[in-house]
Amino acid sequence: MSSGTTELAWFKSSYSGSEGDSCVEVSVAQQGVCVRDSKDVTRPAFTVGLEGWGRFVRFASER
């Protein structure tokens, strides 16, 4: 992941706990969807291609 992740608009998952635990943040970038742990933003984010992200969201919404 490039060093430009700090410039992205990050959004916390609506499924994250309200007590600050299990928090995942996502941001849509040109190369795909970036995912990071909101409790430790110094760790590198990873990027999922748009097609792969779409498959993940469809799978998760079926659960």
PARO-345390 format. One line per field, with one value per atom (N, C-alpha, C): residue in three letters; chain; atom name; x, z, y. Coordinates in steps of 0.02 Angstrom, whole numbers, plus 50000, padded with zeros to 5 digits. Example, Ala and Ser with C-alpha at 12.3 -4.5 7.8 and 13.67 -1.06 7.14 Angstrom:
! residues 2
residu <- [ala|ala|ala|ser|ser|ser];
chaine <- [A|A|A|A|A|A];
atome <- [N|CA|C|N|CA|C];
east <- [50660|50615|50660|50642|50684|50645];
up <- [50390|50390|50390|50354|50357|50394];
north <- [49716|49775|49835|49888|49947|50002];
END
This chain:
! residues 63
residu <- [met|met|met|ser|ser|ser|ser|ser|ser|gly|gly|gly|thr|thr|thr|thr|thr|thr|glu|glu|glu|leu|leu|leu|ala|ala|ala|trp|trp|trp|phe|phe|phe|lys|lys|lys|ser|ser|ser|ser|ser|ser|tyr|tyr|tyr|ser|ser|ser|gly|gly|gly|ser|ser|ser|glu|glu|glu|gly|gly|gly|asp|asp|asp|ser|ser|ser|cys|cys|cys|val|val|val|glu|glu|glu|val|val|val|ser|ser|ser|val|val|val|ala|ala|ala|gln|gln|gln|gln|gln|gln|gly|gly|gly|val|val|val|cys|cys|cys|val|val|val|arg|arg|arg|asp|asp|asp|ser|ser|ser|lys|lys|lys|asp|asp|asp|val|val|val|thr|thr|thr|arg|arg|arg|pro|pro|pro|ala|ala|ala|phe|phe|phe|thr|thr|thr|val|val|val|gly|gly|gly|leu|leu|leu|glu|glu|glu|gly|gly|gly|trp|trp|trp|gly|gly|gly|arg|arg|arg|phe|phe|phe|val|val|val|arg|arg|arg|phe|phe|phe|ala|ala|ala|ser|ser|ser|glu|glu|glu|arg|arg|arg];
chaine <- [A|A|A|A|A|A|A|A|A|A|A|A|A|A|A|A|A|A|A|A|A|A|A|A|A|A|A|A|A|A|A|A|A|A|A|A|A|A|A|A|A|A|A|A|A|A|A|A|A|A|A|A|A|A|A|A|A|A|A|A|A|A|A|A|A|A|A|A|A|A|A|A|A|A|A|A|A|A|A|A|A|A|A|A|A|A|A|A|A|A|A|A|A|A|A|A|A|A|A|A|A|A|A|A|A|A|A|A|A|A|A|A|A|A|A|A|A|A|A|A|A|A|A|A|A|A|A|A|A|A|A|A|A|A|A|A|A|A|A|A|A|A|A|A|A|A|A|A|A|A|A|A|A|A|A|A|A|A|A|A|A|A|A|A|A|A|A|A|A|A|A|A|A|A|A|A|A|A|A|A|A|A|A|A|A|A|A|A|A];
atome <- [N|CA|C|N|CA|C|N|CA|C|N|CA|C|N|CA|C|N|CA|C|N|CA|C|N|CA|C|N|CA|C|N|CA|C|N|CA|C|N|CA|C|N|CA|C|N|CA|C|N|CA|C|N|CA|C|N|CA|C|N|CA|C|N|CA|C|N|CA|C|N|CA|C|N|CA|C|N|CA|C|N|CA|C|N|CA|C|N|CA|C|N|CA|C|N|CA|C|N|CA|C|N|CA|C|N|CA|C|N|CA|C|N|CA|C|N|CA|C|N|CA|C|N|CA|C|N|CA|C|N|CA|C|N|CA|C|N|CA|C|N|CA|C|N|CA|C|N|CA|C|N|CA|C|N|CA|C|N|CA|C|N|CA|C|N|CA|C|N|CA|C|N|CA|C|N|CA|C|N|CA|C|N|CA|C|N|CA|C|N|CA|C|N|CA|C|N|CA|C|N|CA|C|N|CA|C|N|CA|C|N|CA|C|N|CA|C|N|CA|C];
east <- [50043|50000|50044|50027|50068|50063|50107|50108|50051|50010|49956|49893|49895|49834|49811|49854|49832|49788|49791|49751|49682|49668|49604|49550|49488|49431|49410|49424|49411|49342|49308|49242|49242|49216|49213|49155|49166|49114|49054|48994|48933|48926|48965|48963|49013|49054|49102|49066|49095|49065|49062|49011|49004|49051|49085|49130|49203|49213|49280|49321|49291|49328|49307|49348|49333|49318|49356|49342|49382|49346|49376|49355|49402|49387|49403|49364|49375|49378|49410|49413|49418|49379|49381|49436|49480|49535|49533|49573|49574|49591|49637|49658|49612|49564|49518|49495|49474|49451|49506|49526|49578|49545|49576|49549|49604|49585|49634|49600|49641|49619|49619|49560|49556|49589|49601|49634|49710|49737|49809|49820|49809|49814|49887|49935|50005|50023|49983|49995|49972|50004|49986|49915|49880|49815|49827|49776|49782|49727|49737|49690|49660|49595|49558|49532|49540|49514|49438|49412|49340|49297|49318|49280|49280|49337|49342|49302|49303|49264|49190|49169|49098|49077|49119|49103|49098|49145|49144|49079|49060|49000|48938|48934|48876|48874|48931|48934|48913|48940|48926|48852|48822|48753|48704|48727|48685|48684|48728|48733|48687];
up <- [50000|50000|50000|49962|49958|50021|50029|50088|50087|50033|50028|50065|50106|50141|50192|50216|50265|50232|50167|50130|50112|50125|50107|50158|50136|50180|50208|50272|50304|50336|50332|50361|50404|50465|50509|50488|50491|50474|50520|50491|50532|50577|50565|50606|50664|50667|50721|50787|50840|50906|50928|50965|50989|51046|51073|51129|51106|51041|51016|51000|51009|50994|50924|50897|50832|50778|50774|50726|50662|50607|50541|50504|50469|50428|50356|50311|50239|50205|50148|50107|50034|49992|49921|49888|49853|49818|49745|49705|49633|49621|49660|49649|49681|49722|49754|49821|49865|49931|49982|50019|50069|50136|50173|50237|50290|50350|50403|50471|50521|50590|50621|50641|50667|50735|50770|50835|50828|50769|50758|50686|50673|50605|50581|50625|50603|50565|50574|50536|50464|50418|50347|50333|50290|50266|50209|50191|50131|50083|50019|49968|49935|49926|49892|49827|49771|49708|49711|49669|49670|49658|49613|49600|49661|49692|49752|49809|49817|49870|49858|49796|49779|49797|49783|49801|49877|49913|49986|50014|49990|50015|50001|49941|49925|49971|49983|50028|50099|50123|50192|50200|50149|50154|50154|50131|50131|50199|50244|50310|50359];
north <- [49941|50000|50061|50110|50170|50212|50259|50302|50352|50355|50402|50383|50331|50310|50361|50405|50455|50507|50514|50563|50537|50475|50445|50463|50461|50472|50404|50392|50328|50328|50270|50261|50199|50205|50147|50102|50038|49990|49998|49993|49997|49937|49884|49824|49826|49879|49885|49897|49871|49879|49952|49970|50039|50055|50004|50014|50023|50030|50042|49980|49921|49861|49835|49792|49761|49812|49865|49919|49909|49911|49908|49971|50001|50060|50044|50074|50065|50132|50134|50193|50171|50204|50187|50228|50194|50226|50205|50236|50220|50147|50118|50049|49997|50018|49971|49998|49954|49973|49957|50008|50001|49983|49938|49915|49922|49947|49953|49943|49931|49924|49993|50018|50086|50094|50039|50043|50054|50040|50048|50070|50134|50160|50166|50152|50153|50090|50037|49975|49986|49953|49962|49937|49974|49952|49902|49865|49823|49843|49829|49848|49787|49789|49737|49767|49732|49756|49766|49809|49824|49762|49719|49658|49612|49603|49561|49591|49656|49689|49678|49684|49672|49601|49552|49483|49475|49506|49503|49533|49592|49626|49584|49556|49512|49452|49421|49363|49382|49438|49460|49479|49508|49530|49470|49413|49353|49320|49339|49308|49338];
END
